[in-house]
């Protein structure tokens, strides 16, 4: 049995559980899911720059780092932004996203 196909949905569930456990309003969830898309503003600097910045904002390490820093410093904003980045990343990975949207054929960093 291939358990890899269950990894991303399980991580989405864990992130959702952490979101609920944080006790914030539900309206934050859609806001946090689109937050990494702000990186699309880098397009004004060119396609190659935008592709790299987009990939950095959609990297799971950024999400985990912000989540951990927010947890240990008690900063709910960093914690929630980290959760948003992770949820965005795992939802895209579950849907089959494998390459940068700006540089087709270039493997994403996540």
C-alpha positions in Angstrom: 0.0 0.0 0.0 1.3 3.4 -1.0 1.1 5.8 2.0 2.6 8.7 0.2 -0.7 9.7 -1.3 -2.0 10.2 2.2 0.8 12.5 3.4 -0.5 15.8 2.1 -4.1 15.3 3.1 -2.9 14.2 6.6 -0.8 17.4 6.9 -3.7 19.5 5.8 -5.7 17.9 8.6 -3.0 18.6 11.1 -2.7 22.3 10.0 -6.5 22.6 10.2 -6.4 21.1 13.7 -3.7 23.6 14.8 -5.7 26.4 13.3 -8.8 25.4 15.3 -6.6 24.9 18.5 -5.3 28.5 18.1 -8.8 29.7 18.8 -9.0 32.4 16.2 -12.0 33.4 14.1 -12.7 31.3 11.0 -12.6 34.3 8.7 -8.8 34.2 9.1 -8.6 30.9 7.2 -9.4 32.2 3.7 -7.2 35.2 4.4 -4.3 33.0 5.4 -4.8 30.7 2.4 -4.3 33.6 -0.1 -1.6 35.4 1.9 1.3 33.6 0.0 -0.2 34.8 -3.3 1.0 38.3 -2.4 4.3 37.1 -3.7 2.8 37.6 -7.2 3.4 41.3 -6.8 7.1 40.5 -7.6 6.0 40.2 -11.2 6.8 43.9 -11.6 10.5 43.0 -11.3 10.3 40.5 -14.1 9.3 36.9 -14.7 12.5 35.3 -13.4 12.5 37.3 -10.2 8.8 36.7 -9.7 9.2 32.9 -10.2 11.9 32.7 -7.5 10.0 34.9 -5.0 6.8 32.9 -5.7 8.6 29.7 -5.0 10.2 31.0 -1.7 6.7 32.2 -0.4 5.3 28.7 -1.3 8.1 26.7 0.4 7.1 24.5 3.3 10.3 25.4 5.3 9.1 29.0 5.4 5.8 27.9 6.8 7.3 25.6 9.4 9.9 28.3 10.4 7.2 31.0 10.9 5.0 28.5 12.8 7.8 27.5 15.2 9.0 31.0 15.8 5.5 32.2 16.4 4.8 29.4 18.8 7.9 29.8 20.9 7.7 33.6 21.0 4.0 33.7 21.6 3.4 35.8 18.4 0.0 34.6 17.1 0.5 36.5 13.9 3.7 34.6 12.9 2.0 31.4 14.0 -1.0 32.0 11.8 1.0 33.2 8.8 3.1 30.0 9.1 -0.1 27.9 9.2 -1.4 29.8 6.2 1.8 29.1 4.2 1.7 25.4 5.1 -2.0 25.0 4.3 -1.5 26.7 0.9 1.6 24.6 0.1 -0.1 21.3 1.1 -3.3 22.1 -0.7 -1.4 22.9 -3.9 0.7 19.8 -3.5 -2.4 17.7 -3.1 -3.9 19.2 -6.3 -0.7 18.1 -8.2 1.2 21.4 -8.4 4.8 20.5 -9.1 6.4 23.4 -11.0 6.6 27.2 -10.6 3.6 28.9 -12.1 6.0 31.6 -13.5 8.6 29.4 -15.0 7.0 26.3 -16.6 9.3 23.3 -16.5 11.4 24.6 -13.6 11.0 22.4 -10.5 9.6 24.3 -7.5 11.8 24.6 -4.4 9.2 23.1 -2.1 
